[in-house]
Amino acid sequence: MLGIIAGTNPIGEEFEERIGRKETVRTEYGNVEVFMGRDAIFLPRHGIAMDTPPHRINHRANISALKESGVDGVVCICSTGSLSPEIPPGMLVVPDDYINFGMPLTFYDDEIRHIVPELDEGLRSRIVEASHGKDGGVYVQTHGPRFETKAEIRVIRQFADIVGMTLANEATLCCEAELPVAALCTVDNYANGVAAQEHGLSYEAIIENIERNREMVTDIIRRLIR
């Protein structure tokens, strides 16, 4: 059974027949509300009310909840900004690596443990097949909740292809929890200064692009969990 983590990409009524019941999973890091489905467990990273900003997400509780619920793999659905004119909004990217410039998180606060962070190749292949997205690319995580400055983007675009605020924390914690993890990233805007944008760089414009991709992402998730 897969765990599906989604954020501003919707997971709810589109999966009504599969979601089943809403449950609260209690973990040592806090309580997490999930949708327990027949084929997957859906976890909204920003909360059921979609009101938790990216820098306040309790990633340790979220990943613990999926682990305790018995998933055997995790797919992170992520909204991202493009760092290259060659990766336009509307494209799908299945990254093969990531960089974390955000706040590091670990389950190992009280012991010395070193894991090798990685995105699972088997799960990545499934996502590529289901989505026909770009196979490979580097995701860079910044801290949020603000967008990056143009100077910051000039630096990070030398090393990465897309930018977001959540995947690196989720992926690293999944690796620590021994859960295979991979991501499907929707490109919903150009990052600050990369290219001219019709509505400028705004949260509202990004949400408009996410809404346009809603049906496509829904179909891909259905193919992954059937």
C-alpha positions, 0 to 999 in steps of 0.5 A: 500500500502506498502513502500519498503525500499531497500539498496544494495539489488536491486529494479529497473528493476526487478520490471519494470512492477510494479514500474511505474514512478519515482517521487520526493517527497518533504518533510521538511527534503529534497527531496526523489526520489521514484518509485511509483508502482501499489502495492507499493512504492519503496524507495532506501535508498542509493539514485537512484545512490546508492552513499549515504553512510549509515552514510549520509542517510537522514532517516527523509526525507525518512520516511516522503516521505513514510508517505506523499505518503500514505503507510500503512506499511513499509518493510525494506530490509536490508543487515546484518552481522551474529553474530553467526556461527549458522546464516550463510551467505545466511540465511534470518532473520525476526527480532523481536527487535533491538538495536541502537548503531548508531546515534539516530534520531527523528522527535521530536527535539523541543518537549518532546515525548516518543514513544515505538519502536517496529517491527509490529507483523502482518507485521512480520508474512507476511514477515515470511510467504513470505520468510520462513526466521528465525522468530525472532532475534535481529538486532543491528545497529552500526554507519558505514560506517566502519565495526566493530572491533573484540572487538566491535563484541565480545561485541554486539554478547552477545545481538544480532544476526545480525548487520547492519547500518540502520534498527534501525533509519528507524524503530524508525522513522516509529514508530514516524510516526505511520507507522507499520514497519518490516524487511527482513534481508539477511545475507551476511557475518559473522561479523568481527571475528565471523568465517573464510570467504572465501574472507575475510570481504570486501564490494566487497565480501558482494556485491557478496553475495547480488547478489547471493540473488537477485532473492530470495529477488525479489520473496519475495517482489513480494509475499508481494505486490501482 
